[in-house]
Amino acid sequence: MIAWAVLIPVLGFLVTSLVFFPLITLYLDRDAPAKKKWMRIATAWATTVAFWLFFTKVLYVPFPTGLLI
């Protein structure tokens, strides 16, 4: 989590979250079968993008932008 917080100003919230949230999910559920792992990765990505879109496009809350986005 420290790496996530440190990399947000560099890469931006969206890119950093798209990388770290699936990694955290896989780490916490490392005993799950492969099929469930892919579903959890997709859920983490979809949740992150939905959260970002809602806050930036609907509520107009600025998120940190980095070099990529």
C-alpha positions in Angstrom: 0.0 0.0 0.0 2.9 2.3 0.6 4.1 1.8 -3.0 0.6 2.6 -4.2 0.5 5.9 -2.3 4.0 6.8 -3.5 3.3 6.0 -7.2 0.0 7.9 -7.4 1.7 11.3 -8.1 4.0 9.7 -10.6 1.6 7.4 -12.6 -1.8 8.9 -11.6 -4.6 7.4 -9.6 -6.2 5.3 -12.4 -3.0 3.6 -13.7 -1.6 2.9 -10.2 -5.0 1.5 -9.0 -5.4 -0.7 -12.1 -2.1 -2.3 -11.3 -2.2 -2.5 -7.5 -5.8 -3.4 -6.7 -5.7 -6.7 -8.7 -2.4 -7.5 -7.1 -3.8 -7.0 -3.7 -6.8 -9.1 -4.6 -4.7 -11.9 -5.9 -2.5 -11.8 -2.8 -5.4 -11.9 -0.4 -7.1 -14.8 -2.3 -4.1 -16.8 -3.4 -5.9 -20.2 -2.8 -8.6 -19.5 -5.4 -8.8 -21.4 -8.7 -7.4 -19.7 -11.8 -10.9 -19.0 -13.2 -11.9 -17.2 -10.1 -8.7 -15.2 -10.1 -9.4 -13.8 -13.6 -12.9 -12.9 -12.5 -11.6 -11.1 -9.5 -9.0 -9.2 -11.6 -11.8 -8.1 -14.0 -14.0 -7.0 -11.0 -11.1 -5.0 -9.5 -10.5 -3.2 -12.9 -14.2 -2.5 -13.4 -14.7 -1.2 -9.9 -11.6 1.1 -10.2 -12.7 2.5 -13.6 -16.3 3.0 -12.4 -15.1 4.7 -9.2 -12.8 7.0 -11.3 -15.4 7.8 -13.9 -18.1 8.6 -11.2 -15.9 10.9 -9.3 -14.2 12.7 -12.2 -17.1 12.9 -14.7 -20.2 13.1 -12.4 -18.9 14.7 -9.2 -16.1 16.7 -10.9 -13.6 15.6 -8.2 -10.1 15.9 -9.6 -7.8 12.9 -9.1 -4.1 13.0 -9.3 -2.9 12.7 -12.9 0.5 11.3 -13.6 2.7 10.9 -16.6 0.3 8.4 -18.3 -3.1 9.8 -17.5 
